[in-house]
Amino acid sequence: MNRPTRILAALAFAVTAHAADEWPQFRGPDGQGLSDAKSVPVEWSDTQHVVWKTEIPGKGWSSPVLSKGRLYLTTAIGEKGADVSLRALCVDAKDGQILWDTEIFKPEAGASSVMHKKNSLASPSPIVTSDRLYVHFGHMGTAALDLTGKILWKQDKEAAYTPQHGTGASPALIGDALVFSCDGVSDPFVAALDTATGKLRWKTPRNSPAKNQFSFCTPLPINVGGATQIILPGSGLVGSYDPKDGHEIWHVNYGEGYSVVPRPVFAHGLLYVSSSFNKPVLYAVKPDGAKGDATESNVAWTHIKGVPHSASMLVLGDELYFVSDAGIASCADAKTGTIHWSERLGGGFSASPFAAEGRVYFQNETGSTFVLKAGKTFEQLAKNDIGEPTLASIAVADGTLYLRSENSLRKITR
C-alpha cells in the first residue's frame, strides 16, 4: 500500500467509521459524539444496571476508548510536583479485569507541578487502532504501544512546551500522523508526529492575537471540497491546517477568547466552535472557500447565551445541542442558530455529550447523567446518579456504556 493510499485508509477510519462496538478516540468514531449503537442504557444508578465496577489506580480524567472488547485509558500515580508515574491501562470489557498496566513516563517533579484543580496529569484520551494504542500526556510526552502494552516509541522532546494549568487536549489520528495542540504559556503551536517513529513531522506556530495564549482543544479532521483540513481552535482564533505540511489554510479570529477546550463539530457545511473564556461565543464558520483571514467573510452566525467553556457541542439531524459549564442545556437550529429551547439541568458540566438512538446524554461533574429526547421540544427521559465525581466523557457500545469516575470505571447495561 503506497503512502497516499495509507493516508486515505487511515482517514476513513478516523473520520467516517461508525462501528457500534468501537469507540476508538475521544468522542467516538467520528470524534463528534455520535454513536450507531443499539439498546443503549437509559436508566441506571451506582448499583442498578452496573455489570462491574473496577477501581482504577491513580488519577486521570482521560476518557476510556474501546476496541475489540478491550478498554484503554491513562492514569497518573503520584501527586503533582512530586514523583509521578504516567501509565496506560488495558481493561477487559467483559469482566472489568485489568489486563495490563504499563508505565510510559516518569517526568521530573517540575514537569507535573502546574495543574488546574479540575485537571489531572492524565487528561488527554488515548487513540486505539487495529494494532496500536497512542497515549498522550501533553508537555510530558507522547507514546505508541502495541495492544499487549509493549512500548514501541515515546517522544518527550520535539513537541515540548511550557504549560498553563497542565494539559488537557487529546490528539487526533490524521493519516499517518498524530496531531495535537501545544498551546502553552507562550509561543503556541500545532505539532504532528509520525505514527511509525514518533519523530516530529511538522510544527506550525499559532500566531494568536490573544493576551492569554494557552488552550486545551482537540483537533478535528474534516473534508472540504475533497481535501482534508485539520480544524483546531485555540486562543484568539480557530485555525485550519494542511495535514501534509501543517501550513495554515485559513483562520477566524475571536478576539481575546482563551483556554479553549470544546472540540469543534462539523455538519451542514458549518463548523461549530466556542471561544471559551471569559465570555464564550459560539461561532458557526463556513470552511468552504475560506482562505487567509476569513473572519469577515466566512462566519455564518454567532450566539452568546449558554455557550460552553468546556463541554464539546453535538449535532444530531438539523439540531445543535450544547451545555454551558453552569448547566444550561440548549438546542438550536444548526443552520441558522435559532434557539428551540434552553433549560437548566443542574450542576457543573465538563464532560462532552453523546447521542444514541435519538437521545442526547449530558453528564455533569457530580456523576449525574441527564438523558434527553432529541428534538425541538425539551423532554427529559431520565436522570441517573452514581454519586461520584466525573469529568471524563462516556464511551458507548451496543447495549453498554463505560463511565469513568474519580476512582472507578463502570460497565453499565440495560
C-alpha positions as CSV (number, residue, x, y, z in Angstrom):
1,M,0.0,0.0,0.0
2,N,1.6,3.3,-1.0
3,R,1.6,6.4,1.3
4,P,-1.4,8.3,-0.3
5,T,-3.5,5.1,0.0
6,R,-2.4,4.6,3.6
7,I,-3.4,8.1,4.4
8,L,-6.8,7.7,2.8
9,A,-7.4,4.4,4.6
10,A,-6.5,6.0,8.0
11,L,-8.7,9.0,7.4
12,A,-11.6,6.7,6.6
13,F,-11.0,5.0,10.0
14,A,-10.6,8.2,11.9
15,V,-13.4,10.3,10.3
16,T,-16.2,8.0,8.9
17,A,-16.1,4.8,10.9
18,H,-19.3,4.1,13.0
19,A,-18.8,0.6,14.3
20,A,-21.3,0.1,17.0
21,D,-18.8,-1.7,19.4
22,E,-15.9,0.6,18.6
23,W,-15.2,3.9,20.5
24,P,-11.6,4.4,19.3
25,Q,-10.9,8.0,20.3
26,F,-12.2,11.0,22.3
27,R,-15.9,11.5,21.3
28,G,-16.1,8.2,19.4
29,P,-15.6,7.0,15.8
30,D,-16.1,10.4,14.1
31,G,-14.8,12.4,17.1
32,Q,-18.2,14.2,17.3
33,G,-20.1,12.3,19.9
34,L,-22.3,10.3,17.6
35,S,-23.0,6.6,18.1
36,D,-24.8,4.0,16.0
37,A,-25.1,1.6,19.0
38,K,-28.3,-0.1,19.8
39,S,-30.1,-0.8,23.1
40,V,-28.1,1.9,24.8
41,P,-29.0,2.2,28.5
42,V,-31.4,5.0,29.5
43,E,-31.6,4.5,33.3
44,W,-29.0,3.4,35.9
45,S,-27.6,4.1,39.3
46,D,-24.5,3.2,41.2
47,T,-25.9,-0.2,41.9
48,Q,-28.6,-0.8,39.2
49,H,-27.5,-2.0,35.7
50,V,-23.9,-1.9,36.7
51,V,-22.3,-5.1,35.5
52,W,-18.9,-4.4,37.0
53,K,-17.1,-1.6,38.7
54,T,-13.3,-1.6,38.6
55,E,-11.1,0.6,40.8
56,I,-8.5,2.4,38.6
57,P,-5.2,3.2,40.3
58,G,-4.0,6.8,40.5
59,K,-5.9,9.7,39.0
60,G,-6.8,10.7,35.4
61,W,-9.6,12.3,33.5
62,S,-8.9,10.7,30.2
63,S,-12.0,9.2,28.6
64,P,-11.9,5.4,28.0
65,V,-11.6,4.2,24.4
66,L,-12.9,0.8,23.2
67,S,-11.9,-1.7,20.5
68,K,-12.4,-5.5,20.1
69,G,-13.7,-6.0,23.6
70,R,-10.9,-4.1,25.4
71,L,-10.9,-0.7,27.0
72,Y,-7.9,1.6,27.2
73,L,-7.2,4.6,29.4
74,T,-4.4,6.5,31.1
75,T,-3.7,7.4,34.7
76,A,-1.1,9.1,36.9
77,I,0.1,7.6,40.1
78,G,1.6,10.2,42.5
79,E,1.0,13.8,43.3
80,K,1.7,16.8,41.1
81,G,5.1,18.4,41.8
82,A,6.4,15.1,43.1
83,D,7.5,11.7,41.7
84,V,4.8,10.6,39.2
85,S,4.3,7.5,37.1
86,L,2.3,8.2,33.9
87,R,0.7,4.9,32.8
88,A,-1.5,3.2,30.2
89,L,-4.0,0.5,31.2
90,C,-6.0,-2.1,29.3
91,V,-9.3,-3.4,30.8
92,D,-11.3,-6.4,29.7
93,A,-14.7,-5.1,28.7
94,K,-16.3,-8.4,29.6
95,D,-15.4,-8.6,33.3
96,G,-13.5,-5.4,34.2
97,Q,-10.2,-7.2,34.8
98,I,-7.1,-5.0,34.3
99,L,-5.1,-7.0,31.7
100,W,-2.0,-4.9,31.7
101,D,-0.7,-1.7,33.2
102,T,2.4,-0.1,31.6
103,E,4.5,2.8,32.8
104,I,5.1,5.3,30.0
105,F,6.9,8.2,31.6
106,K,8.3,9.3,34.9
107,P,8.6,13.1,34.5
108,E,10.7,15.3,36.6
109,A,8.8,16.9,39.5
110,G,8.8,20.3,37.9
111,A,7.0,19.0,34.8
112,S,4.0,18.0,36.8
113,S,3.8,20.9,39.1
114,V,1.4,23.2,37.2
115,M,-2.2,22.0,37.4
116,H,-5.7,23.4,37.5
117,K,-7.9,21.9,40.2
118,K,-10.2,20.4,37.6
119,N,-7.4,18.9,35.6
120,S,-5.3,15.8,36.0
121,L,-1.9,14.6,34.9
122,A,-3.6,12.1,32.6
123,S,-6.5,14.1,31.0
124,P,-5.9,13.5,27.2
125,S,-7.7,10.5,25.9
126,P,-5.9,7.7,24.0
127,I,-6.5,6.5,20.4
128,V,-6.7,2.8,19.6
129,T,-6.4,1.3,16.1
130,S,-6.4,-2.3,14.9
131,D,-2.8,-2.8,16.2
132,R,-1.7,0.2,18.2
133,L,-2.5,2.4,21.1
134,Y,-1.4,6.1,21.2
135,V,-1.2,7.8,24.5
136,H,-0.6,11.5,25.1
137,F,0.4,13.4,28.2
138,G,0.8,16.8,26.6
139,H,4.1,18.6,27.5
140,M,5.2,15.4,29.4
141,G,5.3,13.3,26.2
142,T,3.5,11.0,23.7
143,A,3.9,7.3,23.1
144,A,2.8,4.4,20.9
145,L,2.2,0.9,22.3
146,D,1.2,-2.4,20.7
147,L,-2.0,-3.9,22.1
148,T,-0.1,-6.1,24.6
149,G,1.2,-3.0,26.3
150,K,4.7,-3.0,24.8
151,I,6.1,0.5,24.2
152,L,7.0,0.9,20.5
153,W,8.2,4.5,20.8
154,K,7.9,7.5,23.0
155,Q,8.7,11.2,22.5
156,D,9.0,13.9,25.1
157,K,11.4,16.4,23.5
158,E,10.4,17.6,20.0
159,A,7.0,18.9,20.9
160,A,7.8,20.3,24.4
161,Y,6.2,23.5,25.6
162,T,5.6,25.3,28.9
163,P,2.0,24.5,30.1
164,Q,-0.6,26.6,31.9
165,H,-2.9,24.6,34.2
166,G,-1.4,21.3,32.9
167,T,-2.5,19.6,29.8
168,G,-6.0,18.5,28.6
169,A,-6.1,18.3,24.8
170,S,-6.3,14.8,23.2
171,P,-4.5,14.1,20.0
172,A,-6.1,13.2,16.6
173,L,-5.0,10.5,14.2
174,I,-4.9,12.1,10.8
175,G,-3.4,9.9,8.1
176,D,-0.1,8.6,9.4
177,A,0.4,11.5,11.7
178,L,-0.6,12.1,15.3
179,V,-1.7,15.8,15.5
180,F,-2.2,17.8,18.7
181,S,-2.2,21.3,20.1
182,C,0.8,22.7,22.1
183,D,-0.9,25.9,23.3
184,G,1.0,26.8,26.4
185,V,2.0,29.9,28.3
186,S,3.7,31.4,25.2
187,D,4.6,30.7,21.6
188,P,1.7,28.2,21.0
189,F,1.9,25.8,18.1
190,V,0.4,22.8,16.4
191,A,2.5,19.6,16.2
192,A,2.4,16.4,14.1
193,L,4.3,13.3,15.0
194,D,5.0,10.4,12.6
195,T,3.0,7.4,13.8
196,A,5.6,4.9,12.8
197,T,8.6,6.6,14.6
198,G,7.3,9.3,16.9
199,K,9.5,11.8,15.1
200,L,8.3,15.4,14.6
201,R,6.9,15.7,11.1
202,W,5.9,19.4,11.3
203,K,5.3,22.2,13.8
204,T,3.2,25.3,13.0
205,P,3.1,28.5,15.0
206,R,-0.4,29.7,16.1
207,N,0.2,33.4,15.7
208,S,-2.5,34.0,18.3
209,P,-3.7,37.6,18.8
210,A,-4.9,36.8,22.4
211,K,-3.2,38.1,25.5
212,N,-3.6,34.7,27.2
213,Q,-2.1,32.1,24.8
214,F,-3.0,28.8,26.5
215,S,-5.7,26.5,25.3
216,F,-6.7,22.8,25.5
217,C,-8.5,21.9,22.4
218,T,-8.5,18.6,20.4
219,P,-8.2,18.7,16.6
220,L,-10.9,17.6,14.2
221,P,-10.2,16.4,10.6
222,I,-12.9,17.4,8.1
223,N,-13.3,17.1,4.4
224,V,-13.7,20.3,2.4
225,G,-14.1,20.0,-1.4
226,G,-12.4,16.6,-1.4
227,A,-9.4,17.7,0.7
228,T,-8.7,17.1,4.3
229,Q,-8.4,20.1,6.7
230,I,-7.3,19.9,10.3
231,I,-9.5,22.2,12.4
232,L,-8.1,23.3,15.7
233,P,-9.5,26.2,17.8
234,G,-7.0,27.9,20.2
235,S,-6.6,31.2,22.0
236,G,-7.9,34.1,19.9
237,L,-8.6,32.1,16.8
238,V,-9.8,28.9,15.1
239,G,-7.3,27.7,12.5
240,S,-7.4,25.3,9.6
241,Y,-4.2,23.4,8.8
242,D,-3.0,21.3,5.9
243,P,-2.2,17.7,7.1
244,K,0.7,17.3,4.6
245,D,2.9,20.1,6.0
246,G,0.9,21.9,8.6
247,H,0.7,25.2,6.9
248,E,-2.3,27.4,7.9
249,I,-5.1,27.4,5.2
250,W,-7.3,29.9,7.0
251,H,-8.3,31.3,10.4
252,V,-11.2,33.1,12.0
253,N,-10.4,35.4,14.9
254,Y,-12.5,35.7,18.1
255,G,-10.5,38.3,20.0
256,E,-9.4,37.5,23.5
257,G,-11.1,34.1,23.8
258,Y,-8.7,31.7,25.5
259,S,-8.4,28.5,27.5
260,V,-10.5,26.9,24.7
261,V,-11.5,23.3,25.5
262,P,-14.5,22.2,23.4
263,R,-13.6,20.0,20.4
264,P,-15.2,21.5,17.2
265,V,-18.0,19.7,15.4
266,F,-18.8,19.8,11.7
267,A,-22.2,19.4,10.0
268,H,-24.3,21.0,7.3
269,G,-21.2,22.6,5.8
270,L,-20.6,24.5,9.1
271,L,-18.0,24.3,11.9
272,Y,-19.2,25.0,15.4
273,V,-16.7,26.3,17.8
274,S,-16.6,28.1,21.2
275,S,-14.3,31.0,22.0
276,S,-14.4,29.8,25.7
277,F,-13.1,32.1,28.4
278,N,-14.0,34.6,29.7
279,K,-17.3,35.1,27.8
280,P,-17.8,32.2,25.4
281,V,-19.3,32.9,21.9
282,L,-20.5,30.2,19.6
283,Y,-19.2,30.7,16.1
284,A,-20.7,28.8,13.1
285,V,-18.0,29.0,10.4
286,K,-18.2,28.0,6.8
287,P,-14.9,26.5,5.8
288,D,-15.7,26.1,2.1
289,G,-13.8,28.7,0.2
290,A,-12.1,30.1,3.3
291,K,-8.5,31.4,2.8
292,G,-6.2,33.5,5.0
293,D,-8.1,35.7,7.4
294,A,-11.7,34.6,7.0
295,T,-13.1,36.4,10.0
296,E,-15.3,38.8,7.9
297,S,-16.2,36.5,5.1
298,N,-16.9,33.0,6.5
299,V,-18.7,33.4,9.8
300,A,-22.4,32.3,9.1
301,W,-23.8,33.2,12.6
302,T,-22.9,33.6,16.2
303,H,-24.6,33.0,19.6
304,I,-23.7,34.3,23.1
305,K,-26.1,32.7,25.6
306,G,-25.4,29.4,27.4
307,V,-22.3,28.6,25.3
308,P,-19.9,26.1,26.9
309,H,-16.4,26.8,28.1
310,S,-15.6,23.1,28.5
311,A,-18.0,20.6,27.0
312,S,-18.0,20.0,23.3
313,M,-21.1,20.5,21.3
314,L,-23.1,18.0,19.3
315,V,-25.1,18.0,16.0
316,L,-27.9,15.4,15.5
317,G,-30.0,15.8,12.4
318,D,-30.8,19.5,12.0
319,E,-30.3,20.4,15.6
320,L,-27.2,21.6,17.5
321,Y,-27.0,20.7,21.2
322,F,-24.7,22.2,23.9
323,V,-24.5,22.7,27.6
324,S,-22.8,25.6,29.5
325,D,-20.4,24.9,32.4
326,A,-23.2,26.2,34.7
327,G,-25.6,23.6,33.5
328,I,-27.8,25.4,30.9
329,A,-28.6,23.0,28.1
330,S,-29.7,24.3,24.7
331,C,-31.0,23.1,21.4
332,A,-30.6,25.3,18.3
333,D,-31.2,25.1,14.6
334,A,-27.8,24.0,13.3
335,K,-28.2,26.0,10.1
336,T,-29.4,29.3,11.4
337,G,-28.7,29.4,15.2
338,T,-32.3,29.9,16.1
339,I,-32.8,28.6,19.7
340,H,-35.6,25.9,20.1
341,W,-35.2,25.5,23.8
342,S,-32.8,26.3,26.7
343,E,-33.3,24.6,30.1
344,R,-31.3,24.3,33.3
345,L,-30.2,20.7,34.1
346,G,-28.3,21.4,37.3
347,G,-24.7,21.1,38.3
348,G,-21.4,22.0,36.6
349,F,-20.5,20.4,33.2
350,S,-17.1,19.5,31.8
351,A,-17.7,16.1,30.0
352,S,-18.8,16.2,26.4
353,P,-22.3,14.9,25.5
354,F,-23.0,12.0,23.1
355,A,-26.1,10.9,21.1
356,A,-27.5,7.5,20.5
357,E,-30.9,6.2,19.3
358,G,-32.4,9.6,19.1
359,R,-31.3,10.6,22.6
360,V,-28.8,13.1,23.9
361,Y,-26.8,12.3,27.1
362,F,-25.3,15.2,29.2
363,Q,-23.1,14.2,32.2
364,N,-22.3,16.7,35.0
365,E,-19.3,16.8,37.3
366,T,-21.0,15.2,40.3
367,G,-21.9,12.0,38.4
368,S,-25.4,12.7,37.2
369,T,-26.3,11.9,33.6
370,F,-29.3,13.6,32.0
371,V,-30.9,11.7,29.2
372,L,-33.0,13.9,26.8
373,K,-35.1,13.0,23.9
374,A,-33.6,14.7,20.8
375,G,-35.8,17.2,19.2
376,K,-37.1,20.8,19.1
377,T,-39.1,20.3,22.3
378,F,-37.3,19.7,25.6
379,E,-38.1,16.3,27.1
380,Q,-36.1,14.7,29.9
381,L,-36.3,10.9,29.9
382,A,-34.1,10.2,32.9
383,K,-31.6,11.5,35.4
384,N,-29.0,8.9,36.6
385,D,-26.8,9.4,39.6
386,I,-23.7,7.4,40.5
387,G,-22.7,9.5,43.5
388,E,-19.1,10.0,42.5
389,P,-17.4,13.0,40.7
390,T,-16.6,12.6,37.0
391,L,-15.2,14.8,34.3
392,A,-14.4,12.1,31.7
393,S,-16.7,11.6,28.8
394,I,-18.6,8.3,28.4
395,A,-17.7,5.5,25.9
396,V,-20.6,3.9,24.1
397,A,-21.2,0.4,22.6
398,D,-24.1,-1.8,21.7
399,G,-26.2,-2.2,24.9
400,T,-23.4,-0.7,27.0
401,L,-21.9,2.4,28.5
402,Y,-18.5,2.7,30.0
403,L,-18.3,5.5,32.6
404,R,-15.1,6.6,34.3
405,S,-15.5,8.4,37.6
406,E,-12.9,9.8,40.0
407,N,-11.9,6.3,41.3
408,S,-13.5,3.7,39.1
409,L,-14.6,2.5,35.7
410,R,-18.1,1.1,35.3
411,K,-19.8,-1.0,32.8
412,I,-23.5,-0.1,32.5
413,T,-26.1,-2.1,30.6
414,R,-29.8,-2.3,30.2
